[in-house]
């Protein structure tokens, strides 16, 4: 790199967005993702020992996929090349592979190829990489927001270790915000900004686990807010809400009023009052409540309070939850209204809740053994051990039913699921009663 290129790179680094400038360069600086880069975890050990094999980082935006790739670039002795699948073509990959082969042949130096948005590559582009990953010409690091089992070539997957990154928790995002405001070298410490605690909590919450969204918001706030009489830039709750383009909840999300509203919403659905359910839904939407949070509560209510009395309730609730993520506001309010009113009007049953509660208590208090005739018999020697002997295949009998013990001997007479007498559970009750009469014959 000549002097001109060096100066150009430094200028780009200085002008880069805060989220890019603040990106960690070592494992010690990484915040969150302890489940894969904790000091006792495989990825941490592999990076530390510079013994990384091909990996794919999978997770939501802003969770650190590119960050981990950059950390690897700073700690490895191998060459590091980055391309973005949204812009790169086969010619770009051919150049990378050619250089990697030269470095490996002439200097014995491996090359790490980081492909961001790897799911954007078509099958042909992914197939091209396969032999070079196979023979070790390159060590692949792929990053994707999409499920790799659906979007990445199966052959590449079989030669890679998949690490799933989780959305950052509020504590981790808050740590990054504090670092952004105080770090004078890579952050915005030189601006003498002050981030109010409630504003920091709000940004950490509204970012939804996306560190980049939180950092972009605080950067915008600092750059556009005038200094106060004390010469400091103060980022308060109102400024924070404007910068992340989400309204402040008009009731305290951590206080009684927040929980009172959501409690009333759930109890109205449980109590079969669609008018009250929609009213409390509107109250939450007006206050700026997260639609995904509301959708989750509807799904829970559909299973907990409706259950098999109307199995469609859960289907409607799940479909609504998926729809609001794709549609967004303001149209999502219609979808949520449909789901909430459906659950409120559905026949009710808490039999599923009671069943799992009783079963969990039994599991905790009674030690059992699976009956021998139900044990797996699909291996050599199973019959000699008595595994699976005497099992009767239900479909070989009239009505696809045969009287047979399924519960362990220790609790063979236990009853956990007791269907109610409303909705579809009335049919379930009648069906089970019919089976019981067959057993008594």
GUNU-219055 format. One line per 3 residues: number of its first residue (from 1); their letters; for each residue y, z, x of C-alpha. Coordinates in nm, 3 decimals, always signed. Example, Ala and Ser with C-alpha at 12.3 -4.5 7.8 and 13.67 -1.06 7.14 Angstrom:
% residues 2
1	AS	-0.450/+0.780/+1.230 | -0.106/+0.714/+1.367
This chain:
% residues 441
1	XXX	+0.000/+0.000/+0.000 | +0.335/-0.107/+0.149 | +0.662/+0.084/+0.117
4	XXX	+0.774/-0.121/-0.182 | +0.451/-0.060/-0.375 | +0.465/+0.312/-0.288
7	XXX	+0.822/+0.339/-0.418 | +0.728/+0.147/-0.732 | +0.434/+0.380/-0.797
10	XXX	+0.651/+0.691/-0.752 | +0.910/+0.552/-0.992 | +0.643/+0.482/-1.254
13	XXX	+0.503/+0.834/-1.213 | +0.850/+0.984/-1.256 | +0.922/+0.777/-1.567
16	XXX	+0.577/+0.824/-1.720 | +0.544/+1.020/-2.047 | +0.506/+1.396/-2.015
19	XXX	+0.141/+1.381/-2.124 | +0.067/+1.151/-1.831 | +0.272/+1.343/-1.574
22	XXX	+0.116/+1.673/-1.674 | -0.237/+1.541/-1.645 | -0.448/+1.774/-1.424
25	XXX	-0.557/+1.658/-1.081 | -0.823/+1.924/-1.023 | -1.090/+2.098/-1.227
28	XXX	-0.899/+2.426/-1.207 | -0.605/+2.274/-1.394 | -0.813/+2.142/-1.685
31	XXX	-0.760/+2.331/-2.010 | -1.037/+2.351/-2.269 | -1.379/+2.180/-2.280
34	XXX	-1.547/+2.482/-2.121 | -1.873/+2.379/-2.289 | -1.905/+2.088/-2.044
37	XXX	-1.689/+2.185/-1.744 | -1.745/+2.558/-1.729 | -1.837/+2.669/-1.377
40	XXX	-2.205/+2.695/-1.466 | -2.220/+2.359/-1.644 | -2.379/+2.036/-1.520
43	XXX	-2.062/+1.825/-1.520 | -1.865/+2.084/-1.324 | -2.140/+2.108/-1.062
46	XXX	-2.176/+1.731/-1.038 | -1.803/+1.676/-0.985 | -1.781/+1.958/-0.733
49	XXX	-2.077/+1.824/-0.535 | -1.955/+1.464/-0.565 | -2.296/+1.370/-0.708
52	XXX	-2.186/+1.217/-1.035 | -2.413/+0.971/-1.214 | -2.301/+0.734/-1.490
55	XXX	-2.148/+0.923/-1.782 | -1.983/+0.852/-2.116 | -1.709/+1.079/-2.248
58	XXX	-1.697/+1.079/-2.626 | -1.440/+1.261/-2.836 | -1.120/+1.246/-3.043
61	XXX	-0.789/+1.124/-2.895 | -0.604/+1.366/-2.669 | -0.902/+1.581/-2.576
64	XXX	-0.915/+1.497/-2.206 | -1.144/+1.197/-2.156 | -0.904/+1.013/-1.926
67	XXX	-0.802/+1.344/-1.770 | -1.158/+1.416/-1.660 | -1.185/+1.065/-1.519
70	XXX	-0.865/+1.122/-1.317 | -0.995/+1.455/-1.190 | -1.310/+1.280/-1.074
73	XXX	-1.095/+1.015/-0.904 | -0.912/+1.288/-0.711 | -1.226/+1.472/-0.602
76	XXX	-1.473/+1.196/-0.521 | -1.525/+1.020/-0.189 | -1.625/+0.706/-0.379
79	XXX	-1.385/+0.428/-0.463 | -1.230/+0.456/-0.808 | -1.129/+0.166/-1.030
82	XXX	-0.995/+0.187/-1.385 | -0.985/-0.084/-1.648 | -0.906/-0.074/-2.019
85	XXX	-1.148/-0.254/-2.246 | -0.866/-0.355/-2.481 | -0.713/-0.578/-2.214
88	XXX	-0.983/-0.650/-1.956 | -1.214/-0.950/-1.968 | -1.524/-1.062/-1.785
91	XXX	-1.318/-1.200/-1.497 | -1.168/-0.855/-1.436 | -1.513/-0.701/-1.427
94	XXX	-1.640/-0.971/-1.191 | -1.361/-0.886/-0.946 | -1.443/-0.515/-0.966
97	XXX	-1.814/-0.579/-0.911 | -1.746/-0.814/-0.618 | -1.526/-0.554/-0.447
100	XXX	-1.781/-0.279/-0.519 | -2.059/-0.486/-0.361 | -1.845/-0.546/-0.052
103	XXX	-1.757/-0.177/-0.017 | -2.119/-0.072/-0.060 | -2.250/-0.331/+0.185
106	XXX	-1.984/-0.294/+0.455 | -1.904/+0.077/+0.439 | -2.179/+0.233/+0.228
109	XXX	-1.907/+0.347/-0.010 | -1.991/+0.374/-0.379 | -1.751/+0.270/-0.655
112	XXX	-1.678/+0.460/-0.974 | -1.571/+0.228/-1.255 | -1.381/+0.398/-1.534
115	XXX	-1.368/+0.193/-1.855 | -1.134/+0.335/-2.115 | -1.207/+0.239/-2.477
118	XXX	-1.549/+0.110/-2.371 | -1.646/+0.061/-2.735 | -1.399/-0.230/-2.741
121	XXX	-1.626/-0.433/-2.513 | -1.854/-0.670/-2.702 | -2.229/-0.679/-2.643
124	XXX	-2.203/-0.957/-2.385 | -1.945/-0.769/-2.179 | -2.153/-0.453/-2.190
127	XXX	-2.467/-0.646/-2.097 | -2.289/-0.786/-1.791 | -2.243/-0.435/-1.652
130	XXX	-2.603/-0.329/-1.698 | -2.766/-0.460/-1.377 | -2.486/-0.324/-1.160
133	XXX	-2.513/+0.019/-1.319 | -2.892/-0.007/-1.282 | -2.886/-0.086/-0.907
136	XXX	-2.607/+0.161/-0.828 | -2.341/-0.094/-0.739 | -2.107/+0.102/-0.968
139	XXX	-2.116/+0.446/-1.125 | -1.991/+0.400/-1.479 | -1.757/+0.638/-1.657
142	XXX	-1.698/+0.523/-2.011 | -1.450/+0.682/-2.251 | -1.466/+0.628/-2.626
145	XXX	-1.338/+0.780/-2.948 | -1.627/+0.619/-3.137 | -1.984/+0.743/-3.161
148	XXX	-2.146/+0.584/-2.854 | -2.485/+0.564/-3.026 | -2.332/+0.308/-3.261
151	XXX	-2.084/+0.133/-3.033 | -2.235/+0.126/-2.683 | -2.527/-0.082/-2.560
154	XXX	-2.849/+0.120/-2.585 | -2.951/+0.017/-2.234 | -2.624/+0.155/-2.093
157	XXX	-2.669/+0.475/-2.293 | -3.017/+0.527/-2.151 | -2.872/+0.514/-1.800
160	XXX	-2.583/+0.749/-1.874 | -2.530/+1.112/-1.963 | -2.320/+1.156/-2.277
163	XXX	-2.067/+1.440/-2.282 | -1.899/+1.511/-2.614 | -1.546/+1.649/-2.590
166	XXX	-1.423/+1.868/-2.873 | -1.077/+1.888/-3.027 | -0.881/+2.146/-2.829
169	XXX	-0.835/+2.481/-2.997 | -0.487/+2.617/-3.068 | -0.496/+2.850/-2.767
172	XXX	-0.564/+2.560/-2.529 | -0.286/+2.345/-2.679 | -0.048/+2.641/-2.662
175	XXX	-0.131/+2.682/-2.292 | -0.044/+2.316/-2.229 | +0.284/+2.349/-2.419
178	XXX	+0.384/+2.651/-2.213 | +0.294/+2.461/-1.897 | +0.499/+2.161/-2.011
181	XXX	+0.812/+2.372/-2.067 | +0.789/+2.576/-1.745 | +0.641/+2.339/-1.485
184	XXX	+0.928/+2.212/-1.272 | +0.720/+1.969/-1.068 | +0.525/+1.774/-1.330
187	XXX	+0.659/+1.917/-1.653 | +1.007/+1.971/-1.792 | +1.088/+2.302/-1.629
190	XXX	+1.408/+2.161/-1.485 | +1.555/+2.118/-1.834 | +1.574/+2.497/-1.888
193	XXX	+1.419/+2.467/-2.231 | +1.302/+2.757/-2.444 | +1.017/+2.710/-2.690
196	XXX	+1.017/+2.965/-2.972 | +0.682/+3.131/-3.038 | +0.661/+3.017/-3.399
199	XXX	+0.752/+2.662/-3.294 | +0.481/+2.665/-3.026 | +0.225/+2.794/-3.275
202	XXX	+0.328/+2.529/-3.525 | +0.295/+2.244/-3.271 | -0.041/+2.376/-3.152
205	XXX	-0.162/+2.391/-3.510 | -0.025/+2.058/-3.630 | -0.150/+1.871/-3.322
208	XXX	-0.501/+1.910/-3.463 | -0.661/+1.948/-3.121 | -0.477/+1.645/-2.975
211	XXX	-0.299/+1.759/-2.660 | -0.115/+1.429/-2.626 | +0.042/+1.464/-2.971
214	XXX	+0.167/+1.814/-2.890 | +0.307/+1.713/-2.552 | +0.477/+1.403/-2.693
217	XXX	+0.642/+1.622/-2.956 | +0.776/+1.880/-2.709 | +0.902/+1.605/-2.478
220	XXX	+1.089/+1.441/-2.766 | +1.233/+1.775/-2.867 | +1.362/+1.861/-2.521
223	XXX	+1.508/+1.515/-2.461 | +1.691/+1.497/-2.795 | +1.811/+1.854/-2.850
226	XXX	+2.158/+1.956/-2.736 | +2.205/+2.257/-2.514 | +2.329/+2.578/-2.668
229	XXX	+2.622/+2.790/-2.556 | +2.393/+2.960/-2.303 | +2.314/+2.626/-2.144
232	XXX	+1.954/+2.625/-2.264 | +1.770/+2.382/-2.489 | +1.607/+2.579/-2.768
235	XXX	+1.314/+2.428/-2.956 | +1.290/+2.615/-3.284 | +1.052/+2.568/-3.575
238	XXX	+1.270/+2.313/-3.754 | +1.307/+2.099/-3.440 | +0.932/+2.120/-3.374
241	XXX	+0.851/+2.004/-3.727 | +1.084/+1.705/-3.691 | +0.938/+1.606/-3.356
244	XXX	+0.576/+1.607/-3.469 | +0.677/+1.455/-3.805 | +0.502/+1.720/-4.011
247	XXX	+0.671/+1.960/-4.246 | +0.665/+2.333/-4.195 | +0.438/+2.500/-4.448
250	XXX	+0.674/+2.673/-4.691 | +0.441/+2.967/-4.714 | +0.323/+3.158/-4.410
253	XXX	-0.005/+2.998/-4.303 | -0.117/+3.322/-4.146 | +0.015/+3.544/-4.424
256	XXX	-0.092/+3.667/-4.764 | +0.076/+3.390/-4.963 | -0.121/+3.117/-4.786
259	XXX	-0.451/+3.286/-4.860 | -0.342/+3.373/-5.214 | -0.282/+3.005/-5.293
262	XXX	-0.606/+2.875/-5.148 | -0.795/+3.164/-5.313 | -0.643/+3.077/-5.651
265	XXX	-0.729/+2.711/-5.596 | -1.096/+2.785/-5.527 | -1.128/+3.039/-5.807
268	XXX	-0.973/+2.793/-6.053 | -1.234/+2.530/-5.965 | -1.509/+2.793/-5.985
271	XXX	-1.370/+2.909/-6.321 | -1.379/+2.554/-6.466 | -1.001/+2.530/-6.516
274	XXX	-0.896/+2.183/-6.397 | -0.530/+2.239/-6.495 | -0.498/+2.545/-6.270
277	XXX	-0.693/+2.376/-5.990 | -0.460/+2.074/-5.988 | -0.155/+2.301/-6.009
280	XXX	-0.252/+2.498/-5.698 | -0.346/+2.172/-5.528 | +0.005/+2.042/-5.597
283	XXX	+0.155/+2.366/-5.466 | -0.033/+2.328/-5.138 | +0.055/+1.960/-5.102
286	XXX	+0.422/+2.031/-5.174 | +0.419/+2.295/-4.901 | +0.278/+2.047/-4.651
289	XXX	-0.073/+2.187/-4.625 | -0.317/+1.981/-4.418 | -0.508/+1.751/-4.656
292	XXX	-0.821/+1.781/-4.441 | -0.814/+2.159/-4.487 | -0.791/+2.117/-4.865
295	XXX	-1.074/+1.862/-4.866 | -1.297/+2.101/-4.672 | -1.242/+2.374/-4.930
298	XXX	-1.333/+2.136/-5.213 | -1.656/+2.040/-5.035 | -1.751/+2.405/-4.991
301	XXX	-1.678/+2.482/-5.356 | -1.881/+2.180/-5.469 | -2.188/+2.322/-5.299
304	XXX	-2.126/+2.695/-5.337 | -2.017/+2.702/-5.702 | -2.161/+2.383/-5.853
307	XXX	-2.468/+2.310/-5.644 | -2.756/+2.139/-5.820 | -2.606/+2.191/-6.164
310	XXX	-2.426/+1.865/-6.077 | -2.538/+1.724/-5.740 | -2.273/+1.451/-5.771
313	XXX	-1.999/+1.710/-5.718 | -2.077/+1.735/-5.348 | -2.096/+1.356/-5.321
316	XXX	-1.753/+1.323/-5.482 | -1.609/+1.595/-5.257 | -1.750/+1.443/-4.937
319	XXX	-1.629/+1.096/-5.034 | -1.284/+1.242/-5.100 | -1.279/+1.412/-4.759
322	XXX	-1.363/+1.082/-4.589 | -1.112/+0.892/-4.799 | -0.814/+1.118/-4.725
325	XXX	-0.870/+1.075/-4.351 | -0.855/+0.699/-4.390 | -0.580/+0.672/-4.650
328	XXX	-0.330/+0.945/-4.565 | -0.046/+1.073/-4.777 | +0.097/+1.024/-5.032
331	XXX	-0.205/+0.845/-5.185 | -0.443/+1.117/-5.066 | -0.303/+1.348/-5.334
334	XXX	-0.467/+1.126/-5.598 | -0.803/+1.142/-5.423 | -0.783/+1.520/-5.388
337	XXX	-0.682/+1.557/-5.752 | -0.986/+1.354/-5.859 | -1.222/+1.564/-5.647
340	XXX	-1.073/+1.901/-5.747 | -1.073/+1.818/-6.118 | -1.431/+1.687/-6.099
343	XXX	-1.554/+2.007/-5.931 | -1.360/+2.219/-6.182 | -1.515/+2.036/-6.480
346	XXX	-1.870/+2.032/-6.345 | -2.135/+2.277/-6.473 | -2.165/+2.574/-6.239
349	XXX	-2.446/+2.733/-6.042 | -2.459/+2.960/-5.738 | -2.838/+2.932/-5.708
352	XXX	-2.816/+2.755/-5.372 | -2.598/+3.035/-5.231 | -2.834/+3.302/-5.358
355	XXX	-3.136/+3.115/-5.227 | -3.016/+3.086/-4.868 | -2.884/+3.443/-4.868
358	XXX	-3.221/+3.581/-4.978 | -3.408/+3.353/-4.737 | -3.188/+3.457/-4.442
361	XXX	-3.245/+3.823/-4.525 | -3.620/+3.762/-4.536 | -3.611/+3.584/-4.200
364	XXX	-3.425/+3.878/-4.047 | -3.655/+4.145/-4.189 | -4.006/+3.996/-4.200
367	XXX	-4.195/+3.835/-3.913 | -4.409/+3.547/-4.040 | -4.649/+3.278/-3.921
370	XXX	-4.668/+2.924/-4.060 | -4.995/+2.884/-4.258 | -5.257/+2.701/-4.051
373	XXX	-5.297/+2.415/-4.300 | -4.923/+2.336/-4.272 | -4.910/+2.336/-3.892
376	XXX	-4.872/+2.014/-3.695 | -5.201/+1.830/-3.647 | -5.074/+1.512/-3.478
379	XXX	-5.201/+1.587/-3.129 | -5.533/+1.587/-2.952 | -5.730/+1.906/-2.998
382	XXX	-5.532/+2.024/-3.302 | -5.839/+2.029/-3.523 | -6.026/+2.246/-3.272
385	XXX	-5.747/+2.500/-3.310 | -5.764/+2.480/-3.687 | -5.423/+2.318/-3.714
388	XXX	-5.365/+2.125/-4.036 | -5.716/+2.180/-4.171 | -5.729/+2.205/-4.547
391	XXX	-5.385/+2.051/-4.607 | -5.369/+1.853/-4.929 | -5.138/+1.550/-4.944
394	XXX	-4.935/+1.586/-5.265 | -4.909/+1.212/-5.330 | -5.286/+1.184/-5.363
397	XXX	-5.281/+1.395/-5.680 | -5.168/+1.333/-6.040 | -4.794/+1.379/-6.080
400	XXX	-4.763/+1.385/-5.698 | -4.829/+1.757/-5.707 | -5.114/+1.986/-5.603
403	XXX	-5.125/+2.365/-5.615 | -5.104/+2.481/-5.257 | -4.956/+2.771/-5.062
406	XXX	-4.649/+2.680/-4.858 | -4.487/+3.015/-4.782 | -4.634/+3.230/-4.504
409	XXX	-4.896/+3.486/-4.607 | -4.655/+3.770/-4.538 | -4.415/+3.654/-4.813
412	XXX	-4.636/+3.424/-5.019 | -4.506/+3.556/-5.352 | -4.136/+3.552/-5.260
415	XXX	-3.885/+3.361/-5.474 | -3.556/+3.244/-5.331 | -3.430/+2.955/-5.543
418	XXX	-3.383/+3.033/-5.912 | -3.217/+2.735/-6.085 | -2.970/+2.809/-6.363
421	XXX	-2.974/+2.675/-6.716 | -2.670/+2.446/-6.696 | -2.640/+2.079/-6.610
424	XXX	-2.905/+1.919/-6.395 | -3.045/+2.258/-6.296 | -3.172/+2.291/-6.653
427	XXX	-3.398/+1.993/-6.578 | -3.497/+2.140/-6.244 | -3.589/+2.468/-6.414
430	XXX	-3.803/+2.284/-6.668 | -3.973/+2.079/-6.396 | -4.058/+2.387/-6.190
433	XXX	-4.186/+2.561/-6.503 | -4.416/+2.263/-6.561 | -4.553/+2.294/-6.209
436	XXX	-4.610/+2.664/-6.265 | -4.821/+2.588/-6.573 | -5.032/+2.349/-6.361
439	XXX	-5.091/+2.628/-6.109 | -5.205/+2.867/-6.382 | -5.465/+2.627/-6.523
